[in-house]
Amino acid sequence: MKRSLAAVAALVVAVAGCSSSTGGKGASTGAAPLVVHAVDAGTFQEDFNPYHLENVNFGTVGMIYETLEFFNKLKPGEITPWLALKHEWSDEGKTLTFTLRQGVKWTDGQPFTADDVAFSFDLISKNAQLNKNALEIAGTKVLAPDKVQVMLKSTSYAKLYNIAGNTPIVAKHLWEKEKDPVTFTNPKPVGTGPFKLSTFSAQIYEMEKNPGYWQPGKPEVPSVKFPAYTANAVQTALQQGELDWAGAFVPDMEKIYVQGKPDVNRFYFPPEGLVNLLPNQADETLAKPEVRQAISLAVDRDKIVRVAERGYTKVAHPTGVPMPGGEAYLPPEYKDAAFKVDVEKAKELLKGIDPAKLSFTLLVPSPFTDWVNAAQLIREDLAKVGIKVDTRGVAFADWVSKVGKGDYDLTIRAAASGPTPYFQLRSLLYGGLAQPVGKAATGNYERWKDPATDKLIDEYAATEDQAEQERATQGLGKIMVEKLPAVPLFYSPSWAQFRTSKYVGWPSEQDPYAMPSPYTSPDAAVVLLHLKPASK
């Protein structure tokens, strides 16, 4: 059942105390620093621009910069007031009015007001490279210090999550001084969040508690440290107890991490998105549907999940709709659809294609060892149908840049989940997110352009009727099956390992109040606000 904003408003100030996930007894260290791994990186760049996708440091959104509302993707329909106490639609879904929380201050002591909200939306409207959700903003209007309107160019009911839950708010009095907000790296960030940057180096950065945070007494974690780790170093750090919270793939969880202490060394991997094999459709060969279909028929997903993912997840539904839980969004004719390997049919589909053009490079981030292993399995599978694939592992930042700019043939990448399956499919397929090769995209990295797809996405956004939204999403699922713009592989786990020796209150299957991974924003900040020092 959906919770209204009013029903959860009273919970916000007590957000750190409502978890039932207490874990086991560990040696209490009191209010100790928390050591966190969010991404495999040998070094960090000093970038805290919350609108950047490349090189921005984890924790920037959520811990430093906050959103207007928090959407719990593990409980569809649950929205928690954050910087905004409530929202109201008008003008047939083209105007969104927010009533803001009063008494909030930036960490430099200046008050947070409606001017900051209006400025933030105007900023991304004027700078397309910062508009990561491709919001069609027509303008903003400040009605009072605590009330602001955001006007959209079209009916946008379905974009509430993108507007209120996925757009960080910045301080007007600081950002209006920047001549180029697109390249601005914001080395001294000033936010409203529970933490503020205290130290930075290429090897480690640290955030400390914001003493003036608007949730009284929170957070109870005094500081968070982010050391730079490569993939192998992360496993060693987990094994030796150096990390308190990590978001890593670990091939042998019991041996490397749990070590016979399941009450202390815990993990939780709820599904967070859809991992796909993305074919760059700027390539004329990969733009052919029969080539994409042949690729899909050749790939043994069961083996990938079993071998590369160690069984921690499961094969995706062909529609891309998360299952179980997404039944209402499945097109009836494909409700029972499932992937299967058919080498002979794949070969038949490729008969009319020049073999010389069936040679591609599969780009993967080398720190993601499970994806590296998946890429090798895909290479072997595609060789069986006459498609030559060279796998290439690159640094995480290089991979983000290359995929964003379309500088690849094939890649593996996840589409993030949202409040409903629509958001995942929109991120994957919306033509408005596609960019010419050479220009960084914030979604639709395969450059899929299809009027029928965009029409369904627009129809979903134009109504608040749930049945109509389900119908539109079913149409998107049908396109995924029949046109195969992307090749679904498996559901993306929210990788999260956490220890209860210092803090308790972590998310769990029994208390899924936020995604548990430290790399998910703004969820990671919500997790930190739930944590309490472990009892002795």
Secondary structure, DSSP 8 states (H G I E B T S, - for coil): --B-HHHHHTTGGGGGG------------SS--EEEE-SB-SS------TT-SSS--TTIIIIIB--SEEE-TTSTTBEEESSEEEEEEETTTTEEEEEE-SS-B-TTS-B--HHHHHHHHHHHHH-GGG-TT---EEEEEEEETTEEEEEESS--GGGHIIIIIS-----HHHHTT-S-TTT---SS---SSSEEEEEE-SSEEEEEE-TT-SSTT-----EEEEE-B-HHHHHHHHHTT--SEE----SSHIIIIITT-TTTEEE---EEEEEEEEE-TTSTTTTSHHHHHHHHHH--HHHIIIIISTTSS-B--TT---TTT-GGGS-GGGTT------HHHHHHHTTTS-GGG-EEEEEEETT-HHHHHHHHHHHHHHHTTT-EEEEEEE-HHHHHHHHHTT--SEEEEEEE--SSHHHHHHHHH-GGG---TTS--SS-TT----HHHHHHHHHHHT---HHHHHHHHHHHHHHHHHH-SSEEEEEEE---EEETTTEE----SS--SS---TTSTTHHHHHHHH-EE---
